[in-house]
Amino acid sequence: MPVLPRYLAIAGPTASGKTAAALTIATRWPVEVISVDSALVYRGMDIGTAKPSAQELAAVPHHLINIRDPLHAYSAAEFARDAQRLMLEITARGKLPLLVGGTMLYFKALRDGLDDMPHADPAIRAELQLQAQQLGWPALHTELMQVDPVTAARLHPADSQRISRALEVYRATGQPLSSFHTIKYVANSPEEIRATSQKSIKKSASLLISLEPLDRAWLHQRIAQRFDDMLSAGFLDEVLTLRARGNLHPDLPSMRCVGYRQAWEALDGLWPMHELRDKGIAATRQLAKRQITWLRSTPERQVVACDAPDALAQVLELADGFFKLSAVDPDTHGSKVMVSKPVGAQMFR
């Protein structure tokens, strides 16, 4: 993997204020945003993903948003490839890459790399499909628990696509899928290696700002409010439009996105529609919990309490100190973007 150019990253759980922080940084520094969000890549999925508005997208250059039809998947390996290319292009334009999002596997793929995955085996896949028809996917999920408990623990028993892939890898190689997600060494320069060991922002080639709540209840309230806002904005109509296409189904990665999966299941009659709100909020809270767990395992991050009154000021202080080392004049290069979102504990997304 090539050494990445200098960049700033803002990560955090859903609804922690990442978008507001990024847009505010863009008023001061010459940045282009690279989305690190596996849901924002899909076209026609705007409300349920809390996609930045057209005004926000126009004010600051954004990348890796609206690049795929929901029918087609977008892998972590594809993200790493595209993000690396974009980072080099942004740097060549005299700007700084600003990575923003909460898809932690994307961050890992970019920063650490993923081991080469085995190729698909159509024969094994067909065998698994036949077994699923006879036994059901929960039975295959139980089998996966025996051979790859790490992968099985993060999959729903009905997640047919991912269960199939994990068992396919195991049967083809004799190794669990989780073993292919090990960290791959990145050949940094001696200066970068010393900087990492010293945890020195001033000499580091990157800075990861992690927005994490001190009070989990604060985040839960924001998640609930955001889901209510999405429902009021027509989220269910958005899902109905996607269903009306006729070529999408709930096993696609796009339709497994939080909220969309629950809405699809409700429309399929798997449970009453009046339970959509509670199920959607619960699924989003689980996603946030997983995101926070991943972030807390990342020692080099700089934590900002996103529920603190001065959260945005803390983010800007870190960003200012980092970007000033690139000898860029913020007064002449910052993007002219209007940020209407309040600061601190009121930041959204």
N, C-alpha and C positions, 0 to 999 in steps of 0.2 A: 504494500500500500504506500502511495506517495505521502510525503510529509504535507500536512494541510497548511494552508496559509493562515495568517493571523485572523482570528475570528472571536466574536462574542456570542455566547449562547444564553438564552433565557429558557429555563425549563421549570416545570411545576405541574401539579395536578390540575385537572379541569376546573375552571372557574376561579383560578387563583390570581388572575390579573395579568397574564402574560402579554396579551395583545395591547392593553393600555400602556404597559411598560415599554413595549417595543415602539409604539407610535410616539411616545414621549421622547425616547432616545433619538428617534429619527428627526425630531425638531432641532437637535443639537449637533448631530454628527452625520457624515455622508455614508449612510448605510443602505444596503438592500437586504430585504428580509427573505430568508429561506425557511419555508414552513417545514416543521418536523412533526407532522400530524398525518396519520394514515387515513383519516376521514376526509380531510380537506382536499385530498387529491381528486375526489370524485365530483364530476359535474352533476348538476341537478339535485344536489344534497346540500342545501344552503342553510335551511332553518335548523334542522336537527343537529348540524355540526357547529352551530354558532359561528359560521364562516364570517370573516371580516366583511364589512359592507362595501358596496361598490365605491363609495367615496374614500374609504380607508385604503382599498386596493389601488385606487388611482393616485392617492397622495404620496405613497411610498412604493417603490418597486417591490413586488412580491413574486416569489417563485415557488413552484411545486404546489400550486393551488389550481383546481379545475383542469387537471392534465389527463384524467382518465375517465372513460365511461364507466358507470357502476358495474357493467358486465365483466370488466377486466380487472384482475388483481394487480397490485403494485407491491412488490416485495421489498424487504429491507435491503437486499443487495442492490436492487435497482435504485433505491433512494440514495444509498452510499455513492454509487456511480454518478448519479445526476447531481448530487450535492457537491461532490468533489469538483466536477466540471464547472458548476456555477460559481463556486468559491474562487476558483482561479480566474474566471471571467470577470467577476465583480472586482477582485483585486487589481486586475489589469486595467479596469476603468478608473482606478484611483479611489475606489470606495472600499468599505469594510463589510464583510459578510456578518449578518445578524441572524443566527439560527434561533427559531422560536417554536416551541411546541411541547407536547407531552407524550409522544410515542417513543417510549424509552428504548425499544429495540432498534429504532432508527438511529437514535443517538449512539447506541452501542456499535451498530454496524459502521457508522462513520468514524467514530473515535478509536475503536479497537479492532474492527474487522470481524468478519464471520468466516469460519472455516468453510472450505469448499463443500457444498452439499452433494450427496449422491444424485445421479440422474433418476428421473421417474422410470418406473418399471411397469409397463402396461399390463403384463401378465399378473403380477402380484396385485396390482390395483383392481383388476377384474375379479380376482379371487376374493379380495376383501369385500367388494361390492356384493358378491354372491353370499358371503357369510353374513353380511349386514342384513340382506333380505331375509335370511333364514333365522338369524338370532337377534337382530336389532343392534343399533349402534351402542346402546348402553352396555351390551355384553362385550363388544369389542373394546369399549372404554375400560371395562374391568380387566380385559387381557392386557391392555396398555399399561395399566397400573402395575402389573406384575413385571413387565420388562423395562418400563421407562416411567417410574413414578413421578419424576420431576416434571416431565411434559404432561402426563395425565392429570396432575394436580391443578394445572392452570386451564384445563379444557372442560367444557360442559359435556356431559355424557351424550348429548345429541349433536355435538359439533362434528358432523360427519367428515367434512373435508380435512380438518386437521388431525382427527383420529386416524383417518385413512393414511394420510401422509406419514404420520409418526410410525404406524405399524409397517408401512411399506419400507421405510428406511431401516427399521430393525430387521425385518425379514430379508432384506437385500444385503445388509452389511453385518448383521449380528451385533450392531452397536446402537444404543439408544439415540434418538434424535437430539436429546439434550447434550450429548457429548460433542456434537458438531457446533455448539454455540459457545465454545470456549473463547477466551480472549486471545487474539493474535497480536504479537508484538509489532509495534509501529516503530519504524526506524527514525527516531527523532535525532536532531543534531545534538552534540554534546551540551550546547548551551541550554537546549530545551530540557534535556535529561536532568541537568543540574537544577534548572528552575523548578521542575516537578518535584524533585527530592526536597528542595527548600520550601516548597509551597509558596513561591514568590510570584505574586501577580505581575510585578514590574518586569520580570524577565520571561514570563510565560508566553507561549504562542497563542494561548486561548484562555478565556475566562468563562466559567460556567456559573451563572447566577441561578440559584435554586429558590423559587418562591414556595415556602412551606408555612402552613398555618400553625401558630402556637395553640390555638383553640380549634379542635376538630369540629366542634359544633358550629363555629363561624362558617367553615367551608360547607358543611351540610346545609346550612340555611341558604347559602348562595346557590348551591346546586339545585335545591328545591325551587328557588325563585327563578332560576334560569329555565328549568323545565316548564314551569308555569308560563313563562314568557314565550317559550317555543310553541306550546299548545295554543296560546292566544294568537300567535303570529301565523298559524295555519300549518303546523307540523304534520298533522294527520292528513291534510289535503296533499301535502308534499309526498307522503308515503303512498297515498292512493294513486297519485300520478305515476310514481315509479312502478307500482303494481300493474297499472293499466298498460304498460309497455308490453307485457306478456312474455318477456325473455329474461326476467330477473327472478331469483328464487332465494329463500332465506339461508341457503348454505353458502352464498357468495360472500366474500370478505366485506364487500360494501354493505350488504344487508345484515351483516352481523355487528355492525357498528352499534354502540350503545344508543338506545332509543329506537332506532330503526328496527332492530330485532324484536323488541317488545311490542312495537306498534304492529309489525307484520303478524306476530303471533296472535295478537288481539283480533286483527282483521280475519285471521284464519279460524277464529272461534275457539282457540285453545284455552282462553279464559275471558271473563266479561270485560267489555271495553272500559267500564268504570274503574278497573284496576290498573289501567295503563299508566296513570300518573304515578302511583305508588311503586309499580314495578320499574318504571323508567328511572325514577329517583334512586331506588335501591341499587339498580345496576350501575348508575353513574357513581354512586358512593363507593361501590366495590372497585370500580375503575380507579377512582382517586386514591383509594387505599393502596392499590398495587403500585401506582405511580410514586406515591410517597415512599413506599418501601424500597423501590429501586433507587430513588434519589438518596436516601439515607445510607445506601451502600456505596455511594460515590464520594470518597473522602476529599477529593480536590475541589468540591463545589464550594461556592461562597453563598451561605444561606441568608436570605432576607425573609423575615416574618411577614407574610403577605397580609396578615390581619393587623399589623401595627399601623398606627396613624401616620407615621412617616415612612411607610414602606416604599413609596415611589421615590422619595428623596434619597433613601438608602441605595436603591437601584441606580439612580442617576450618579450618585457619588462614586460607586464602583465602576460604572461605565465611563465616567469622565476620567478617572484615574487610569483606566486601561487604555482608552483611545488617545489620550494626550501623548502617550509614548509613541504613537504613530506619526507624530508631528503634523497633525491635520488641524486646520483652523476651523473650529466649529461655527464661527460666525458667518463664514462665507460658503460653507459646504453643507450645512444642515438642510434637511428637506423642509419645505414649507407646508407643514401638515397641521390642520386644526385638530386638536385633541379635546373632545367634549367630555370625556369620562373624568369623574372626580378622582382625586388622588387618594393614596393610602388605602384604608380599609374599604373604600367604595370601589376600588378597581374591579373591573369585570373581566370575564373570560379566563 
